Amino acid sequence: MLRSVGMTPRSFNRMIAFESIFYGLKALLWGLPISVLIAWLLYRSSQDVFAFGFALPWKSYVVAVIAVFVIVGATMLYSTVRVKKENIVDVLKRQFV
């Protein structure tokens, strides 16, 4: 619909890129604190049995952050290619019928 009112391909690509960045950041904003809390709770539950200090698996967190952006980016790339292939008039007809 945005393309039908005059959005250029460059501005459409920028919008999709910013949207994918915001989706990834929102997922990490929720996921990282929850995972740290779960890791700490697991540490507290096993503290009586084992004697070790609390340490976060930083490499795993980095891999998870990269994986989130790769998955979100791939999804947005797929949707962008799919939207570019569709005819604007046919999409609008399907939308309002």
MMTF fields as JSON, N, C-alpha, C and O atoms, coordinates in Angstrom:
{
  "mmtfVersion": "1.0.0",
  "mmtfProducer": "UNKNOWN",
  "numBonds": 387,
  "numAtoms": 388,
  "numGroups": 97,
  "numChains": 1,
  "numModels": 1,
  "chainsPerModel": [1],
  "groupsPerChain": [97],
  "chainIdList": ["A"],
  "bondAtomList": [4, 2, 8, 6, 12, 10, 16, 14, 20, 18, 24, 22, 28, 26, 32, 30, 36, 34, 40, 38, 44, 42, 48, 46, 52, 50, 56, 54, 60, 58, 64, 62, 68, 66, 72, 70, 76, 74, 80, 78, 84, 82, 88, 86, 92, 90, 96, 94, 100, 98, 104, 102, 108, 106, 112, 110, 116, 114, 120, 118, 124, 122, 128, 126, 132, 130, 136, 134, 140, 138, 144, 142, 148, 146, 152, 150, 156, 154, 160, 158, 164, 162, 168, 166, 172, 170, 176, 174, 180, 178, 184, 182, 188, 186, 192, 190, 196, 194, 200, 198, 204, 202, 208, 206, 212, 210, 216, 214, 220, 218, 224, 222, 228, 226, 232, 230, 236, 234, 240, 238, 244, 242, 248, 246, 252, 250, 256, 254, 260, 258, 264, 262, 268, 266, 272, 270, 276, 274, 280, 278, 284, 282, 288, 286, 292, 290, 296, 294, 300, 298, 304, 302, 308, 306, 312, 310, 316, 314, 320, 318, 324, 322, 328, 326, 332, 330, 336, 334, 340, 338, 344, 342, 348, 346, 352, 350, 356, 354, 360, 358, 364, 362, 368, 366, 372, 370, 376, 374, 380, 378, 384, 382],
  "bondOrderList": [1, 1, 1, 1, 1, 1, 1, 1, 1, 1, 1, 1, 1, 1, 1, 1, 1, 1, 1, 1, 1, 1, 1, 1, 1, 1, 1, 1, 1, 1, 1, 1, 1, 1, 1, 1, 1, 1, 1, 1, 1, 1, 1, 1, 1, 1, 1, 1, 1, 1, 1, 1, 1, 1, 1, 1, 1, 1, 1, 1, 1, 1, 1, 1, 1, 1, 1, 1, 1, 1, 1, 1, 1, 1, 1, 1, 1, 1, 1, 1, 1, 1, 1, 1, 1, 1, 1, 1, 1, 1, 1, 1, 1, 1, 1, 1],
  "groupList": [{"groupName": "MET", "atomNameList": ["N", "CA", "C", "O"], "elementList": ["N", "C", "C", "O"], "formalChargeList": [0, 0, 0, 0], "bondAtomList": [1, 0, 2, 1, 3, 2], "bondOrderList": [1, 1, 2], "singleLetterCode": "M", "chemCompType": "L-PEPTIDE LINKING"}, {"groupName": "LEU", "atomNameList": ["N", "CA", "C", "O"], "elementList": ["N", "C", "C", "O"], "formalChargeList": [0, 0, 0, 0], "bondAtomList": [1, 0, 2, 1, 3, 2], "bondOrderList": [1, 1, 2], "singleLetterCode": "L", "chemCompType": "L-PEPTIDE LINKING"}, {"groupName": "ARG", "atomNameList": ["N", "CA", "C", "O"], "elementList": ["N", "C", "C", "O"], "formalChargeList": [0, 0, 0, 0], "bondAtomList": [1, 0, 2, 1, 3, 2], "bondOrderList": [1, 1, 2], "singleLetterCode": "R", "chemCompType": "L-PEPTIDE LINKING"}, {"groupName": "SER", "atomNameList": ["N", "CA", "C", "O"], "elementList": ["N", "C", "C", "O"], "formalChargeList": [0, 0, 0, 0], "bondAtomList": [1, 0, 2, 1, 3, 2], "bondOrderList": [1, 1, 2], "singleLetterCode": "S", "chemCompType": "L-PEPTIDE LINKING"}, {"groupName": "VAL", "atomNameList": ["N", "CA", "C", "O"], "elementList": ["N", "C", "C", "O"], "formalChargeList": [0, 0, 0, 0], "bondAtomList": [1, 0, 2, 1, 3, 2], "bondOrderList": [1, 1, 2], "singleLetterCode": "V", "chemCompType": "L-PEPTIDE LINKING"}, {"groupName": "GLY", "atomNameList": ["N", "CA", "C", "O"], "elementList": ["N", "C", "C", "O"], "formalChargeList": [0, 0, 0, 0], "bondAtomList": [1, 0, 2, 1, 3, 2], "bondOrderList": [1, 1, 2], "singleLetterCode": "G", "chemCompType": "PEPTIDE LINKING"}, {"groupName": "THR", "atomNameList": ["N", "CA", "C", "O"], "elementList": ["N", "C", "C", "O"], "formalChargeList": [0, 0, 0, 0], "bondAtomList": [1, 0, 2, 1, 3, 2], "bondOrderList": [1, 1, 2], "singleLetterCode": "T", "chemCompType": "L-PEPTIDE LINKING"}, {"groupName": "PRO", "atomNameList": ["N", "CA", "C", "O"], "elementList": ["N", "C", "C", "O"], "formalChargeList": [0, 0, 0, 0], "bondAtomList": [1, 0, 2, 1, 3, 2], "bondOrderList": [1, 1, 2], "singleLetterCode": "P", "chemCompType": "L-PEPTIDE LINKING"}, {"groupName": "PHE", "atomNameList": ["N", "CA", "C", "O"], "elementList": ["N", "C", "C", "O"], "formalChargeList": [0, 0, 0, 0], "bondAtomList": [1, 0, 2, 1, 3, 2], "bondOrderList": [1, 1, 2], "singleLetterCode": "F", "chemCompType": "L-PEPTIDE LINKING"}, {"groupName": "ASN", "atomNameList": ["N", "CA", "C", "O"], "elementList": ["N", "C", "C", "O"], "formalChargeList": [0, 0, 0, 0], "bondAtomList": [1, 0, 2, 1, 3, 2], "bondOrderList": [1, 1, 2], "singleLetterCode": "N", "chemCompType": "L-PEPTIDE LINKING"}, {"groupName": "ILE", "atomNameList": ["N", "CA", "C", "O"], "elementList": ["N", "C", "C", "O"], "formalChargeList": [0, 0, 0, 0], "bondAtomList": [1, 0, 2, 1, 3, 2], "bondOrderList": [1, 1, 2], "singleLetterCode": "I", "chemCompType": "L-PEPTIDE LINKING"}, {"groupName": "ALA", "atomNameList": ["N", "CA", "C", "O"], "elementList": ["N", "C", "C", "O"], "formalChargeList": [0, 0, 0, 0], "bondAtomList": [1, 0, 2, 1, 3, 2], "bondOrderList": [1, 1, 2], "singleLetterCode": "A", "chemCompType": "L-PEPTIDE LINKING"}, {"groupName": "GLU", "atomNameList": ["N", "CA", "C", "O"], "elementList": ["N", "C", "C", "O"], "formalChargeList": [0, 0, 0, 0], "bondAtomList": [1, 0, 2, 1, 3, 2], "bondOrderList": [1, 1, 2], "singleLetterCode": "E", "chemCompType": "L-PEPTIDE LINKING"}, {"groupName": "TYR", "atomNameList": ["N", "CA", "C", "O"], "elementList": ["N", "C", "C", "O"], "formalChargeList": [0, 0, 0, 0], "bondAtomList": [1, 0, 2, 1, 3, 2], "bondOrderList": [1, 1, 2], "singleLetterCode": "Y", "chemCompType": "L-PEPTIDE LINKING"}, {"groupName": "LYS", "atomNameList": ["N", "CA", "C", "O"], "elementList": ["N", "C", "C", "O"], "formalChargeList": [0, 0, 0, 0], "bondAtomList": [1, 0, 2, 1, 3, 2], "bondOrderList": [1, 1, 2], "singleLetterCode": "K", "chemCompType": "L-PEPTIDE LINKING"}, {"groupName": "TRP", "atomNameList": ["N", "CA", "C", "O"], "elementList": ["N", "C", "C", "O"], "formalChargeList": [0, 0, 0, 0], "bondAtomList": [1, 0, 2, 1, 3, 2], "bondOrderList": [1, 1, 2], "singleLetterCode": "W", "chemCompType": "L-PEPTIDE LINKING"}, {"groupName": "GLN", "atomNameList": ["N", "CA", "C", "O"], "elementList": ["N", "C", "C", "O"], "formalChargeList": [0, 0, 0, 0], "bondAtomList": [1, 0, 2, 1, 3, 2], "bondOrderList": [1, 1, 2], "singleLetterCode": "Q", "chemCompType": "L-PEPTIDE LINKING"}, {"groupName": "ASP", "atomNameList": ["N", "CA", "C", "O"], "elementList": ["N", "C", "C", "O"], "formalChargeList": [0, 0, 0, 0], "bondAtomList": [1, 0, 2, 1, 3, 2], "bondOrderList": [1, 1, 2], "singleLetterCode": "D", "chemCompType": "L-PEPTIDE LINKING"}],
  "groupTypeList": [0, 1, 2, 3, 4, 5, 0, 6, 7, 2, 3, 8, 9, 2, 0, 10, 11, 8, 12, 3, 10, 8, 13, 5, 1, 14, 11, 1, 1, 15, 5, 1, 7, 10, 3, 4, 1, 10, 11, 15, 1, 1, 13, 2, 3, 3, 16, 17, 4, 8, 11, 8, 5, 8, 11, 1, 7, 15, 14, 3, 13, 4, 4, 11, 4, 10, 11, 4, 8, 4, 10, 4, 5, 11, 6, 0, 1, 13, 3, 6, 4, 2, 4, 14, 14, 12, 9, 10, 4, 17, 4, 1, 14, 2, 16, 8, 4],
  "groupIdList": [1, 2, 3, 4, 5, 6, 7, 8, 9, 10, 11, 12, 13, 14, 15, 16, 17, 18, 19, 20, 21, 22, 23, 24, 25, 26, 27, 28, 29, 30, 31, 32, 33, 34, 35, 36, 37, 38, 39, 40, 41, 42, 43, 44, 45, 46, 47, 48, 49, 50, 51, 52, 53, 54, 55, 56, 57, 58, 59, 60, 61, 62, 63, 64, 65, 66, 67, 68, 69, 70, 71, 72, 73, 74, 75, 76, 77, 78, 79, 80, 81, 82, 83, 84, 85, 86, 87, 88, 89, 90, 91, 92, 93, 94, 95, 96, 97],
  "secStructList": [7, 6, 4, 4, 4, 6, 7, 7, 2, 2, 2, 2, 2, 2, 2, 2, 2, 2, 2, 2, 2, 2, 2, 2, 2, 2, 2, 2, 2, 2, 2, 2, 2, 2, 2, 2, 2, 2, 2, 2, 2, 2, 2, 2, 2, 2, 6, 6, 6, 7, 7, 7, 7, 7, 7, 7, 7, 2, 2, 2, 2, 2, 2, 2, 2, 2, 2, 2, 2, 2, 2, 2, 2, 2, 2, 2, 2, 2, 2, 2, 2, 2, 2, 2, 2, 1, 7, 2, 2, 2, 2, 2, 2, 2, 2, 2, 7],
  "xCoordList": [0.827, 0.0, 0.878, 0.546, 1.973, 2.863, 3.482, 3.703, 3.755, 4.314, 3.295, 3.682, 1.998, 0.983, 0.8, 0.304, 1.186, 1.039, 2.33, 2.424, 3.323, 4.504, 5.779, 6.746, 5.82, 7.05, 8.069, 7.782, 9.247, 10.283, 10.865, 10.762, 11.47, 12.093, 13.186, 13.345, 13.931, 14.994, 14.401, 14.895, 13.354, 12.744, 12.043, 12.009, 11.487, 10.875, 11.926, 11.687, 13.087, 14.17, 14.683, 14.986, 14.782, 15.226, 14.217, 14.595, 12.935, 11.896, 11.972, 11.865, 12.155, 12.259, 13.51, 13.467, 14.616, 15.854, 15.699, 16.1, 15.123, 14.91, 13.925, 14.09, 12.922, 11.94, 12.588, 12.292, 13.466, 14.13, 15.094, 15.23, 15.762, 16.639, 15.816, 16.213, 14.687, 13.847, 13.251, 13.14, 12.866, 12.369, 13.454, 13.196, 14.66, 15.765, 16.091, 16.322, 16.109, 16.401, 15.305, 15.592, 14.059, 12.956, 13.048, 12.822, 13.376, 13.526, 14.658, 14.531, 15.763, 16.896, 16.61, 17.093, 15.838, 15.485, 14.694, 14.837, 13.872, 13.122, 13.936, 13.957, 14.599, 15.25, 16.484, 16.657, 17.346, 18.587, 18.367, 18.933, 17.566, 17.353, 16.668, 16.996, 15.731, 15.06, 16.058, 16.021, 16.95, 17.922, 18.94, 19.379, 19.327, 20.235, 19.553, 20.176, 18.293, 17.545, 17.437, 17.619, 17.144, 17.055, 18.415, 18.488, 19.492, 20.836, 21.159, 21.746, 20.777, 21.041, 20.209, 20.699, 18.941, 18.097, 18.634, 18.586, 19.143, 19.753, 21.007, 21.26, 21.778, 22.962, 22.555, 23.155, 21.535, 21.081, 20.543, 20.738, 19.867, 19.309, 20.389, 20.212, 21.493, 22.564, 23.717, 24.727, 23.59, 24.658, 24.915, 26.054, 23.897, 24.064, 24.776, 25.44, 24.634, 25.209, 26.641, 27.517, 26.873, 28.187, 28.786, 28.063, 30.108, 30.795, 31.495, 32.621, 30.828, 31.422, 30.794, 29.711, 31.475, 30.983, 30.036, 30.003, 29.277, 28.318, 29.055, 29.764, 28.888, 29.494, 28.521, 27.921, 28.383, 27.499, 28.268, 29.449, 27.62, 28.271, 28.258, 27.38, 29.23, 29.246, 29.306, 28.675, 30.05, 30.143, 28.778, 28.416, 28.036, 26.697, 25.758, 24.918, 25.901, 25.071, 25.405, 24.511, 26.677, 27.075, 26.529, 26.029, 26.624, 26.082, 24.569, 24.031, 23.887, 22.437, 22.054, 21.088, 22.799, 22.524, 22.716, 21.896, 23.803, 24.053, 22.966, 22.497, 22.566, 21.523, 20.194, 19.472, 19.856, 18.599, 18.609, 17.633, 19.7, 19.737, 19.817, 19.291, 20.455, 20.488, 19.093, 18.667, 18.385, 17.045, 16.071, 15.299, 16.1, 15.205, 15.557, 14.667, 16.856, 17.28, 16.87, 16.427, 17.016, 16.618, 15.111, 14.652, 14.357, 12.904, 12.499, 11.634, 13.114, 12.791, 13.253, 12.585, 14.385, 14.843, 13.863, 13.553, 13.383, 12.386, 11.111, 10.564, 10.642, 9.405, 9.601, 8.685, 10.772, 11.051, 11.044, 10.466, 11.682, 11.706, 10.288, 9.907, 9.523, 8.145, 7.271, 6.457, 7.434, 6.641, 7.026, 6.163, 8.311, 8.756, 8.222, 8.023, 7.99, 7.494, 6.011, 5.544, 5.261, 3.823, 3.453, 4.144, 2.356, 1.823, 0.997, 0.175, 1.219, 0.576, -0.943, -1.661, -1.433, -2.875, -3.541, -4.603, -2.935, -3.517, -3.548, -4.511, -2.511, -2.465, -3.568, -4.244, -3.756, -4.807, -6.2, -7.092, -6.395, -7.679, -7.963, -9.078, -6.97, -7.153, -7.379, -8.11, -6.769, -6.85, -8.261, -8.752, -8.904, -10.185, -11.385, -12.503, -11.187, -12.325, -12.78, -13.726],
  "yCoordList": [-1.185, 0.0, 1.258, 2.249, 1.215, 2.378, 2.645, 3.795, 1.585, 1.768, 2.426, 3.158, 2.177, 2.729, 4.229, 4.901, 4.765, 6.201, 6.961, 8.15, 6.287, 6.998, 6.757, 7.497, 5.767, 5.469, 4.896, 3.947, 5.48, 5.035, 3.706, 3.369, 2.953, 1.681, 1.877, 1.051, 2.963, 3.221, 3.477, 2.946, 4.283, 4.559, 3.315, 3.107, 2.49, 1.238, 0.307, -0.308, 0.198, -0.64, -0.114, -0.897, 1.2, 1.783, 1.505, 1.2, 1.61, 1.331, -0.123, -0.398, -1.043, -2.456, -2.709, -3.493, -2.058, -2.241, -1.738, -2.419, -0.556, -0.025, -0.896, -1.109, -1.383, -2.24, -3.533, -3.998, -4.114, -5.342, -5.08, -5.922, -3.937, -3.579, -3.425, -3.918, -2.752, -2.556, -3.875, -4.076, -4.774, -6.086, -6.863, -7.47, -6.837, -7.536, -6.957, -7.695, -5.623, -4.984, -5.262, -5.468, -5.268, -5.554, -6.988, -7.242, -7.921, -9.312, -9.451, -10.178, -8.758, -8.828, -8.09, -8.489, -7.03, -6.279, -7.15, -7.015, -8.03, -8.959, -10.21, -10.669, -10.758, -12.056, -12.067, -12.977, -11.07, -11.078, -10.953, -11.747, -9.985, -9.928, -11.185, -11.634, -11.742, -12.955, -14.115, -14.904, -14.224, -15.315, -15.134, -16.12, -13.895, -13.654, -14.033, -14.632, -13.691, -14.048, -15.567, -16.094, -16.265, -17.73, -18.342, -19.29, -17.807, -18.317, -18.116, -18.991, -16.974, -16.701, -17.627, -18.125, -17.854, -18.76, -20.193, -20.896, -20.625, -21.949, -22.026, -23.049, -20.969, -20.917, -21.015, -21.767, -20.252, -20.275, -21.645, -22.08, -22.331, -23.639, -24.711, -25.675, -24.556, -25.554, -25.116, -25.815, -23.997, -23.47, -24.368, -24.466, -25.012, -25.877, -27.188, -27.783, -27.626, -28.907, -28.745, -29.543, -27.711, -27.487, -26.2, -25.273, -26.149, -24.949, -24.288, -24.647, -23.33, -22.563, -21.176, -20.967, -20.248, -18.877, -18.68, -19.472, -17.616, -17.294, -16.609, -15.624, -17.125, -16.541, -16.71, -17.769, -15.66, -15.724, -16.258, -15.949, -17.046, -17.556, -16.488, -16.486, -15.595, -14.444, -14.847, -14.211, -15.887, -16.32, -16.777, -16.509, -17.46, -17.908, -16.73, -16.753, -15.706, -14.512, -13.789, -13.299, -13.728, -13.086, -13.871, -13.285, -15.185, -16.027, -15.84, -15.779, -15.75, -15.554, -14.209, -14.127, -13.154, -11.83, -11.845, -11.312, -12.458, -12.549, -13.379, -13.026, -14.479, -15.335, -14.609, -14.78, -13.8, -13.039, -12.105, -12.049, -11.374, -10.433, -11.14, -10.627, -12.297, -13.055, -13.565, -13.467, -14.103, -14.635, -13.519, -13.658, -12.416, -11.293, -10.694, -10.35, -10.565, -10.024, -10.902, -10.404, -12.212, -13.133, -13.087, -13.14, -12.99, -12.896, -11.615, -11.638, -10.514, -9.247, -9.233, -8.649, -9.867, -9.949, -10.761, -10.389, -11.852, -12.672, -11.876, -11.915, -11.155, -10.389, -9.242, -8.916, -8.634, -7.554, -8.074, -7.448, -9.213, -9.802, -10.172, -9.977, -10.699, -11.09, -9.885, -9.943, -8.791, -7.582, -6.957, -6.45, -6.986, -6.382, -7.132, -6.536, -8.435, -9.223, -9.021, -9.301, -8.539, -8.407, -7.127, -6.113, -7.201, -6.059, -5.214, -5.748, -3.902, -3.01, -3.045, -3.09, -3.023, -2.979, -4.263, -4.208, -5.407, -6.678, -6.765, -7.273, -6.276, -6.308, -5.432, -5.826, -4.248, -3.345, -3.94, -3.779, -4.614, -5.248, -6.344, -6.437, -7.165, -8.215, -7.658, -8.249, -6.538, -5.93, -5.427, -5.567, -4.852, -4.176, -4.965, -4.451, -6.172, -6.974, -7.908, -8.669],
  "zCoordList": [0.0, 0.0, 0.0, -0.651, 0.715, 0.744, -0.619, -0.999, -1.341, -2.685, -3.617, -4.527, -3.405, -4.291, -4.107, -5.011, -2.965, -2.738, -3.01, -2.708, -3.576, -4.031, -3.247, -3.426, -2.401, -1.677, -2.656, -3.385, -2.66, -3.587, -3.116, -1.936, -4.02, -3.609, -2.557, -1.659, -2.671, -1.689, -0.301, 0.694, -0.236, 1.069, 1.619, 2.832, 0.733, 1.173, 1.769, 2.809, 1.122, 1.638, 2.977, 3.877, 3.11, 4.386, 5.485, 6.616, 5.159, 6.144, 6.612, 7.807, 5.679, 6.028, 6.867, 7.815, 6.532, 7.297, 8.73, 9.674, 8.894, 10.243, 11.029, 12.23, 10.347, 11.002, 11.49, 12.591, 10.681, 11.11, 12.259, 13.147, 12.263, 13.386, 14.664, 15.72, 14.575, 15.754, 16.259, 17.468, 15.344, 15.764, 16.505, 17.544, 15.965, 16.614, 17.98, 18.938, 18.067, 19.351, 20.378, 21.557, 19.932, 20.857, 21.366, 22.549, 20.488, 20.913, 21.919, 22.904, 21.676, 22.603, 23.9, 24.96, 23.829, 25.032, 26.001, 27.216, 25.477, 26.327, 26.636, 27.778, 25.641, 25.79, 26.668, 27.479, 26.522, 27.293, 28.801, 29.552, 29.28, 30.732, 31.289, 32.388, 30.543, 31.008, 31.078, 32.022, 30.084, 30.105, 31.223, 31.814, 31.528, 32.652, 33.96, 34.837, 34.093, 35.296, 35.444, 36.541, 34.361, 34.414, 34.751, 35.532, 34.168, 34.483, 35.96, 36.597, 36.497, 37.915, 38.807, 39.82, 38.422, 39.196, 39.163, 40.173, 38.012, 37.929, 38.796, 39.433, 38.82, 39.68, 41.144, 41.912, 41.528, 42.927, 43.325, 44.46, 42.398, 42.729, 42.859, 43.604, 42.152, 42.229, 43.124, 43.208, 43.78, 44.622, 45.835, 46.29, 46.356, 47.518, 47.169, 48.017, 45.93, 45.515, 45.012, 45.346, 44.209, 43.613, 44.152, 44.519, 44.197, 44.673, 43.485, 43.14, 42.872, 41.775, 41.76, 42.306, 41.139, 41.069, 39.899, 38.957, 39.983, 38.918, 37.774, 37.984, 36.581, 35.389, 34.228, 34.047, 33.461, 32.293, 31.09, 30.926, 30.257, 29.043, 27.937, 27.074, 27.977, 27.066, 25.601, 24.757, 25.293, 23.891, 23.373, 22.227, 24.222, 23.825, 23.614, 22.715, 24.439, 24.268, 22.96, 22.27, 22.629, 21.365, 20.181, 19.22, 20.247, 19.177, 19.067, 17.962, 20.201, 20.189, 19.583, 18.824, 19.908, 19.342, 17.829, 17.082, 17.392, 15.942, 15.265, 14.183, 15.896, 15.312, 15.21, 14.227, 16.21, 16.158, 14.954, 14.207, 14.761, 13.642, 12.297, 11.309, 12.229, 10.97, 10.622, 9.471, 11.598, 11.343, 10.977, 10.028, 11.722, 11.416, 10.065, 9.287, 9.777, 8.486, 7.321, 6.285, 7.489, 6.421, 6.191, 5.05, 7.254, 7.125, 6.408, 5.533, 6.771, 6.12, 4.664, 3.81, 4.375, 2.993, 2.151, 1.019, 2.698, 1.994, 1.731, 0.63, 2.75, 2.563, 1.576, 0.821, 1.571, 0.617, -0.813, -1.702, -1.035, -2.386, -2.815, -3.969, -1.887, -2.207, -2.537, -3.459, -1.788, -2.04, -3.373, -4.09, -3.714, -4.974, -6.191, -7.25, -6.045, -7.165, -7.433, -8.537, -6.445, -6.595, -7.335, -7.246, -8.061, -8.779, -7.8, -7.056, -7.805, -6.847, -6.991, -5.992, -8.228, -8.468, -7.975, -7.355, -8.241, -7.795, -6.268, -5.694, -5.621, -4.153, -3.584, -2.634, -4.153, -3.654, -3.901, -3.068, -5.021, -5.297, -4.267, -3.755, -3.964, -2.973, -1.589, -0.794, -1.291, 0.034, 0.325, 1.445, -0.663, -0.442, -0.948, -0.927, -1.394, -1.876, -0.808, -1.015]
}
